[in-house]
Amino acid sequence: MQEELKGTVERITYYSEEDGYTVARFQPEGRSDLVTVVGNLMSVNVGASLRLEGFWTTHPKHGRQFKVINYHMGQVLDSGYEHNNPMYERWLELISEKEIPTRLARAGMGIGTRPS
């Protein structure tokens, strides 16, 4: 049965540049514990506010995981550092095309990770 999780990406554990397969630690809204999410999360960064659609599975070695079928970005945080990776450049184009709100993080600036 498909479920939905809303929250923030706290850490990227693994990312494949070839196909976007990602293993990440995710902080769901209303929960104090992090959960592991897996799936094609192409170009998702730490701090991204996401709504995930998927289902729970149990990996024989890594335990309980949320398998992502689809995801929606709520807000993107950008460090402002130059990136010369073609995938990152495409990611910025997609953010612009979909009119996803972004906020530039400057040194010493505190930014909440929840959408405003």
Backbone as CSV, one residue per row, in Angstrom:
resi,resn,N_x,N_y,N_z,CA_x,CA_y,CA_z,C_x,C_y,C_z
1,MET,0.834,-1.181,0.000,0.000,0.000,0.000,0.883,1.250,0.000
2,GLN,0.595,2.176,-0.900,1.404,3.377,-1.028,1.089,4.367,0.089
3,GLU,2.159,4.988,0.634,2.034,5.974,1.706,2.720,7.259,1.291
4,GLU,2.600,8.273,2.142,3.238,9.556,1.881,4.015,9.991,3.117
5,LEU,5.235,10.497,2.900,6.052,11.080,3.965,6.422,12.492,3.559
6,LYS,6.284,13.444,4.484,6.740,14.814,4.256,7.861,15.092,5.239
7,GLY,8.897,15.790,4.762,9.991,16.115,5.662,11.197,16.666,4.934
8,THR,12.366,16.469,5.551,13.605,17.081,5.082,14.708,16.045,4.938
9,VAL,15.479,16.153,3.866,16.654,15.297,3.667,17.744,15.766,4.627
10,GLU,18.188,14.883,5.502,19.217,15.224,6.484,20.618,14.796,6.049
11,ARG,20.709,13.691,5.304,22.028,13.190,4.880,21.863,12.306,3.652
12,ILE,22.791,12.432,2.718,22.843,11.531,1.568,23.900,10.483,1.888
13,THR,23.494,9.234,1.995,24.409,8.145,2.316,25.064,7.588,1.058
14,TYR,24.275,7.507,-0.014,24.782,6.983,-1.292,24.022,7.655,-2.420
15,TYR,24.745,7.956,-3.517,24.107,8.527,-4.698,24.815,8.027,-5.945
16,SER,24.061,7.511,-6.917,24.609,7.068,-8.196,24.375,8.155,-9.234
17,GLU,25.449,8.696,-9.795,25.319,9.707,-10.838,24.748,9.118,-12.122
18,GLU,24.894,7.818,-12.307,24.391,7.167,-13.520,22.871,7.172,-13.611
19,ASP,22.206,6.778,-12.515,20.750,6.639,-12.592,19.994,7.398,-11.504
20,GLY,20.707,8.100,-10.626,20.048,8.875,-9.579,19.613,8.071,-8.371
21,TYR,19.941,6.752,-8.342,19.552,5.938,-7.188,20.210,6.532,-5.937
22,THR,19.403,6.720,-4.910,19.855,7.406,-3.704,19.449,6.622,-2.464
23,VAL,20.342,6.634,-1.486,20.025,6.184,-0.131,20.244,7.413,0.748
24,ALA,19.217,7.810,1.474,19.310,9.032,2.274,18.664,8.834,3.635
25,ARG,19.068,9.685,4.570,18.418,9.743,5.877,17.465,10.931,5.819
26,PHE,16.245,10.692,6.258,15.148,11.633,6.062,14.469,11.904,7.395
27,GLN,14.176,13.180,7.670,13.475,13.560,8.899,12.008,13.852,8.574
28,PRO,11.124,12.871,8.832,9.705,13.108,8.564,9.127,14.138,9.541
29,GLU,8.190,14.931,9.054,7.504,15.883,9.929,6.773,15.124,11.028
30,GLY,6.847,15.649,12.243,6.110,15.057,13.356,6.764,13.843,13.982
31,ARG,7.982,13.495,13.538,8.694,12.343,14.117,10.057,12.808,14.609
32,SER,10.547,12.172,15.662,11.854,12.560,16.196,12.984,11.717,15.612
33,ASP,12.659,10.586,15.006,13.693,9.699,14.475,13.853,9.884,12.961
34,LEU,15.088,9.663,12.494,15.364,9.687,11.060,14.976,8.342,10.468
35,VAL,14.550,8.341,9.208,14.257,7.097,8.502,15.134,7.028,7.258
36,THR,15.378,5.818,6.791,16.134,5.627,5.556,15.156,5.603,4.400
37,VAL,15.468,6.395,3.366,14.660,6.390,2.149,15.560,5.978,0.991
38,VAL,15.014,5.202,0.066,15.777,4.719,-1.084,14.944,4.895,-2.345
39,GLY,15.639,5.115,-3.455,14.951,5.233,-4.734,15.631,6.246,-5.622
40,ASN,15.003,6.533,-6.740,15.557,7.483,-7.695,15.192,8.890,-7.248
41,LEU,16.118,9.531,-6.546,15.930,10.899,-6.058,16.953,11.794,-6.743
42,MET,16.935,11.794,-8.051,17.917,12.523,-8.835,17.990,13.986,-8.415
43,SER,19.192,14.425,-8.118,19.507,15.825,-7.824,18.908,16.356,-6.536
44,VAL,18.546,15.503,-5.607,18.066,15.968,-4.308,19.276,16.206,-3.412
45,ASN,19.278,17.330,-2.710,20.384,17.685,-1.820,19.946,17.697,-0.368
46,VAL,20.923,17.678,0.526,20.659,17.816,1.955,19.947,19.142,2.175
47,GLY,18.926,19.113,3.005,18.152,20.313,3.304,16.904,20.466,2.467
48,ALA,16.763,19.637,1.416,15.581,19.747,0.557,14.335,19.324,1.324
49,SER,13.281,20.079,1.182,11.991,19.752,1.758,11.214,18.957,0.708
50,LEU,10.819,17.711,1.066,10.205,16.815,0.090,8.898,16.222,0.589
51,ARG,8.059,15.880,-0.364,6.896,15.031,-0.105,7.148,13.759,-0.899
52,LEU,7.319,12.643,-0.190,7.650,11.364,-0.806,6.419,10.481,-0.889
53,GLU,6.292,9.754,-1.989,5.241,8.754,-2.137,5.933,7.414,-2.336
54,GLY,5.499,6.403,-1.613,6.132,5.096,-1.728,5.580,4.113,-0.717
55,PHE,6.424,3.154,-0.341,5.988,2.118,0.590,7.179,1.637,1.424
56,TRP,6.862,1.036,2.555,7.888,0.520,3.465,8.322,-0.876,3.038
57,THR,9.627,-1.123,3.090,10.196,-2.443,2.827,11.198,-2.762,3.922
58,THR,11.621,-4.010,3.982,12.674,-4.394,4.918,13.799,-5.051,4.131
59,HIS,14.949,-4.392,4.110,16.136,-4.924,3.434,16.779,-5.946,4.363
60,PRO,17.229,-7.113,3.842,17.786,-8.150,4.718,19.015,-7.685,5.516
61,LYS,19.791,-6.778,4.959,21.008,-6.319,5.646,20.826,-4.954,6.327
62,HIS,20.055,-4.057,5.699,19.983,-2.678,6.171,18.693,-2.333,6.914
63,GLY,17.766,-3.268,6.995,16.558,-3.046,7.789,15.468,-2.272,7.071
64,ARG,14.645,-1.631,7.879,13.441,-0.951,7.367,13.823,0.287,6.550
65,GLN,13.183,0.405,5.372,13.452,1.509,4.454,12.146,1.933,3.786
66,PHE,12.092,3.211,3.425,10.950,3.712,2.662,11.365,3.773,1.207
67,LYS,10.732,2.966,0.354,11.035,2.907,-1.082,10.232,3.998,-1.785
68,VAL,10.959,4.974,-2.354,10.315,6.120,-2.987,9.913,5.787,-4.420
69,ILE,8.645,6.009,-4.727,8.114,5.825,-6.079,8.071,7.170,-6.801
70,ASN,7.721,8.219,-6.059,7.605,9.552,-6.620,7.925,10.561,-5.528
71,TYR,8.412,11.750,-5.915,8.674,12.772,-4.914,8.397,14.159,-5.485
72,HIS,8.117,15.087,-4.569,7.827,16.471,-4.924,8.680,17.362,-4.031
73,MET,9.383,18.331,-4.615,10.208,19.257,-3.839,9.369,20.433,-3.390
74,GLY,9.587,20.824,-2.141,8.901,21.994,-1.619,9.784,23.221,-1.635
75,GLN,11.052,23.054,-1.301,11.983,24.169,-1.232,13.383,23.618,-1.403
76,VAL,14.236,24.381,-2.047,15.608,23.961,-2.277,16.540,24.975,-1.638
77,LEU,17.553,24.488,-0.937,18.586,25.351,-0.369,19.827,25.232,-1.223
78,ASP,20.424,26.355,-1.569,21.630,26.370,-2.397,22.736,27.067,-1.622
79,SER,23.912,26.463,-1.593,25.047,27.026,-0.864,25.602,28.268,-1.535
80,GLY,25.346,28.452,-2.822,25.885,29.588,-3.542,27.253,29.332,-4.136
81,TYR,27.852,28.189,-3.820,29.149,27.848,-4.393,28.998,27.460,-5.854
82,GLU,30.033,27.719,-6.644,29.999,27.376,-8.056,30.008,25.851,-8.220
83,HIS,29.203,25.370,-9.136,29.139,23.945,-9.443,29.332,23.792,-10.940
84,ASN,30.281,22.982,-11.347,30.484,22.768,-12.778,30.220,21.313,-13.137
85,ASN,29.186,20.773,-12.564,28.732,19.420,-12.847,27.509,19.531,-13.752
86,PRO,27.504,18.876,-14.929,26.349,18.980,-15.838,25.026,18.570,-15.192
87,MET,25.067,17.572,-14.293,23.840,17.126,-13.637,23.309,18.237,-12.726
88,TYR,24.212,18.918,-12.025,23.800,20.005,-11.144,23.209,21.149,-11.970
89,GLU,23.822,21.449,-13.100,23.306,22.508,-13.967,21.901,22.158,-14.465
90,ARG,21.670,20.907,-14.823,20.341,20.469,-15.258,19.346,20.568,-14.106
91,TRP,19.807,20.225,-12.906,18.983,20.324,-11.710,18.522,21.763,-11.502
92,LEU,19.436,22.732,-11.658,19.075,24.143,-11.521,18.055,24.555,-12.582
93,GLU,18.221,24.043,-13.797,17.260,24.337,-14.862,15.867,23.816,-14.498
94,LEU,15.815,22.582,-13.973,14.526,21.997,-13.592,13.863,22.799,-12.473
95,ILE,14.652,23.240,-11.505,14.114,24.050,-10.411,13.486,25.313,-10.978
96,SER,14.187,25.945,-11.897,13.686,27.171,-12.515,12.424,26.895,-13.331
97,GLU,12.447,25.841,-14.145,11.285,25.497,-14.979,10.040,25.222,-14.147
98,LYS,10.217,24.548,-13.016,9.077,24.175,-12.176,8.745,25.255,-11.145
99,GLU,9.513,26.354,-11.165,9.312,27.481,-10.258,9.312,27.055,-8.793
100,ILE,10.276,26.205,-8.427,10.433,25.753,-7.051,11.164,26.850,-6.279
101,PRO,10.647,27.252,-5.110,11.307,28.312,-4.352,12.715,27.897,-3.918
102,THR,13.649,28.828,-4.018,15.013,28.572,-3.555,15.429,29.688,-2.613
103,ARG,16.380,29.363,-1.746,16.955,30.359,-0.843,18.456,30.169,-0.859
104,LEU,19.192,31.255,-0.976,20.646,31.210,-0.996,21.166,31.287,0.431
105,ALA,21.992,30.318,0.818,22.581,30.303,2.153,23.915,31.036,2.127
106,ARG,24.060,31.982,3.003,25.317,32.725,3.121,25.996,32.318,4.423
107,ALA,27.320,32.454,4.472,28.090,32.079,5.667,27.501,32.745,6.915
108,GLY,27.269,31.936,7.939,26.772,32.443,9.203,25.265,32.698,9.248
109,MET,24.585,32.415,8.162,23.146,32.688,8.086,22.368,31.437,8.494
110,GLY,21.391,31.575,9.355,20.536,30.462,9.735,19.335,30.405,8.820
111,ILE,19.068,29.237,8.269,17.912,29.069,7.395,17.146,27.848,7.862
112,GLY,15.855,28.008,8.086,15.012,26.869,8.424,14.806,26.007,7.203
113,THR,14.609,24.720,7.403,14.432,23.824,6.268,12.974,23.529,5.969
114,ARG,12.074,24.141,6.676,10.653,23.953,6.398,10.197,25.039,5.440
115,PRO,9.310,24.715,4.494,8.816,25.738,3.562,8.128,26.868,4.313
116,SER,8.292,28.089,3.813,7.647,29.227,4.488,6.243,29.452,3.996
